[in-house]
Amino acid sequence: MRFRWALAALLPGVFLPREALAEVHVYGTEIKGQPVQVALFGFASPRLAVQEHDDRPQVQFAPNPAFTMFRSRLGVAGRLSNRAELRFEIEMGKDFTQGMDAYVEGSPLVDPMATVSIRFGQFRVPFSRQNLIPSGSFQLPDPAYWVTPKYVVDRDIGAMVIGRFWNERIKLSAGVWNGNEPGRGQTINTDGSFLWAGRLEVSPFGAPPNHEGDIREDLERKRPAIVAGGGAMWNTQEDKHYDRLYIGGDIGVWWQGASIYGEIYRRTDKPNCVAAGDKGTPCAQGVVPPAPITAEGWNIQLGYFPHLPWIHEHIEIVGRVQRFDPYVEVKQPGADAGERELDQSNPTWGYMGYQVGLNVFPLDWGHNLKVQASYEIRNELKKCLAGQAGNACTGFINNNLFLLQGTVGF
């Protein structure tokens, strides 16, 4: 048995290209002629958030400027040739350590034209590209409004089959998970139903970058990369008496230092029982059928490295426009009972957001060493002040947001 500590642990920027810097190989050996590798990875993203105050008596929204540890991840991956992988990842930047990924994956069929893998454990559910790429590789400090555990099942415990075909030009993922409601925990299945999900990706020029922004090497930037994907999730929330369906699609393009990403999102909650006397499956005694709820959103974001000396490798200008309405059926203030209301910085009335930002990559380490600054103009979609009326009341809270965030990873 041979032991090999990788020098890349000391000099990662020398051994890895900037867009692929994501792991440090710390151990390698062979088992019956098959290579075995163990790698560490992680990153930390401290941030400063400054949000605008609204001192009107009807609002009194005055968050304090604050430093936070937005994310702090550490993980280990073990691989047996190209046939098996074991992966763990934890989040250490919150009030308590939280397990993120913990899964095993085996590949009974490995071929450039067709590779089939089976994954078991806790991992990302295949829905939304922004939910699937590493969270340290976002083009802006935050993803789209709905790419959070509140509005998508980002990770869950289950099993999934992954098919990669034609040199990864086509990728198909499908599986089943416990389907716990986001935020309720993932250690057990909280009801008798499961979450079913699937996603199809098509990349005509080969496997796309696993990050946002065109931070590829100069020669790679000359080759366009395109990926279009679509997916769906379905689950029954037995304790809330409705069936929930998620549908989404996204597209990403990278070329010559420019990138564009677009995504649409829709979630519908439909009651799975009816009141006594109505046509359909009757609700249990004492249960009131819930109201149908529809959530919709879209996001478009752009990035560009200006073609100037040094700048074209180290500075990216980014922008985003997005809209999210988590309760389409509510047409005006006062129509919601309020049980879905969150804090003022993320109300469920929905947002229209306009964001600009600047990313600085000091070295050729890509997303693993960067500083991001962004400013966002946020308009609420429905809330109105006293004396206002109509369905288009916007700007209820002056909550524009400035973020300054740094990321260091390996």
C-alpha positions, 0 to 999 in steps of 0.5 A, spaced: 500 500 500 502 506 498 501 513 501 501 520 498 500 526 500 499 531 495 503 537 494 497 541 492 495 541 499 500 547 499 500 550 493 493 549 490 493 555 485 499 551 482 496 545 480 489 546 479 486 551 473 482 557 476 475 554 474 476 547 477 479 549 484 475 545 488 478 540 492 485 538 495 487 531 494 491 529 501 491 521 500 492 516 495 493 509 494 491 503 490 486 497 492 487 491 487 490 495 482 484 501 482 486 508 484 483 510 491 483 518 492 481 522 498 480 530 498 478 535 502 474 541 500 471 547 503 470 555 503 468 561 508 464 567 506 463 572 511 459 578 509 457 585 511 450 587 510 447 594 510 440 595 509 436 601 508 431 604 513 424 606 513 422 610 519 415 612 517 411 611 523 407 605 519 413 601 517 419 603 522 423 598 519 431 599 521 435 593 521 442 594 524 448 594 519 451 587 521 457 582 519 455 575 518 458 568 517 454 567 511 456 560 509 462 556 512 463 549 509 468 543 510 467 537 506 471 530 504 470 526 498 473 519 497 473 516 490 474 509 488 477 510 481 471 512 477 466 507 480 464 509 487 464 516 491 463 517 498 462 525 500 460 529 506 459 536 507 458 540 513 456 547 515 459 551 521 457 558 520 450 558 523 448 557 531 450 550 530 453 545 526 449 542 520 450 536 516 449 538 508 451 532 504 452 525 506 451 520 501 455 514 497 454 513 489 456 507 485 457 507 477 455 500 475 456 502 467 462 507 466 463 509 458 463 516 455 457 514 451 453 512 457 454 512 464 449 510 470 450 512 477 446 510 483 446 515 489 443 514 496 443 518 502 442 526 503 444 530 497 441 536 493 434 534 490 435 535 482 431 542 481 434 549 479 441 549 476 442 554 482 440 549 487 445 544 484 451 548 483 456 549 489 453 555 493 460 558 493 460 559 486 454 564 485 455 570 481 452 574 486 452 574 493 445 570 494 441 566 489 434 568 486 429 569 491 426 562 491 432 558 491 432 557 498 429 551 503 423 556 504 421 555 497 424 549 494 426 542 497 434 543 496 437 537 500 433 531 502 434 524 504 433 519 498 435 515 492 437 517 485 439 514 478 443 519 474 444 518 467 450 521 463 450 520 455 454 522 449 460 525 453 455 528 458 451 532 453 445 529 456 444 528 463 438 525 466 436 525 474 430 522 477 429 519 484 425 519 490 426 522 497 422 523 504 419 529 502 419 533 508 417 540 508 423 545 508 425 547 514 422 541 518 428 537 519 430 531 514 432 525 519 425 521 518 420 521 513 414 526 517 408 523 513 407 516 509 408 520 502 415 521 498 417 526 494 418 524 487 423 529 482 426 529 476 431 533 471 433 533 464 439 537 462 442 538 455 449 541 453 450 541 446 457 543 446 459 538 452 459 538 460 457 545 462 461 549 467 459 547 474 459 555 476 456 562 474 460 567 470 465 565 465 471 565 469 474 559 465 481 559 462 482 564 456 482 558 451 476 555 454 473 562 453 473 561 446 469 555 446 461 557 447 458 553 453 450 552 453 446 548 458 438 548 458 435 544 463 428 543 466 425 539 472 419 537 476 418 535 484 411 532 486 409 531 494 403 530 498 403 534 504 399 530 509 398 534 515 397 540 511 392 536 506 394 538 499 399 536 493 405 540 492 408 540 484 414 544 483 416 546 475 422 550 473 426 551 467 433 554 466 438 556 461 445 558 461 450 561 456 458 562 457 462 565 452 468 570 451 468 572 458 460 573 458 455 569 461 447 569 461 443 565 466 435 565 466 430 561 470 423 560 471 419 557 477 412 555 479 409 551 485 402 549 486 399 547 492 392 544 491 388 541 496 387 533 496 380 533 500 374 537 499 368 539 504 363 535 506 358 534 500 362 537 495 365 532 489 371 529 491 375 525 497 372 528 503 376 531 508 377 528 515 372 530 520 374 537 523 379 539 517 377 545 513 380 544 506 386 549 505 386 554 499 390 553 493 396 557 493 401 558 487 408 561 487 411 564 481 418 567 479 423 569 474 430 571 474 435 573 469 442 575 470 448 577 466 456 577 467 461 580 463 469 580 464 471 587 460 476 585 455 482 589 458 489 588 460 488 584 467 481 586 467 479 580 463 481 575 468 480 579 474 474 583 474 466 581 472 461 586 472 454 583 474 447 585 474 440 581 475 433 582 474 428 578 478 421 577 480 417 572 485 410 572 488 409 566 493 402 567 493 399 569 486 392 568 489 392 574 493 391 580 489 391 585 494 393 587 501 389 584 507 387 577 503 392 573 506 391 570 513 398 572 515 400 565 517 405 565 511 408 572 513 416 572 514 421 577 517 420 584 513 427 582 509 423 577 506 416 577 506 412 573 502 408 578 499 414 577 494 419 582 490 421 585 484 428 586 485 434 590 481 441 588 482 448 590 480 454 588 482 462 587 482 466 581 483 474 581 484 478 575 483 485 577 485 488 571 483 487 565 478 483 561 483 476 563 481 470 562 486 475 560 491 478 567 492 473 573 490 470 579 493 463 581 491 459 587 492 452 588 490 447 593 491 439 591 490 433 595 489 427 591 492 420 593 491 414 589 494 409 587 490 403 588 494 403 591 501 400 598 501 401 604 506 394 607 509 391 611 504 394 607 498 389 602 494 390 598 488 394 591 486 400 595 484 402 598 490 410 597 491 415 600 495 412 599 501 418 598 505 425 602 503 429 596 504 434 596 499 440 592 500 448 593 500 452 586 501 460 586 501 462 579 501 469 575 501 470 568 499 476 564 500 476 556 499 480 550 497 
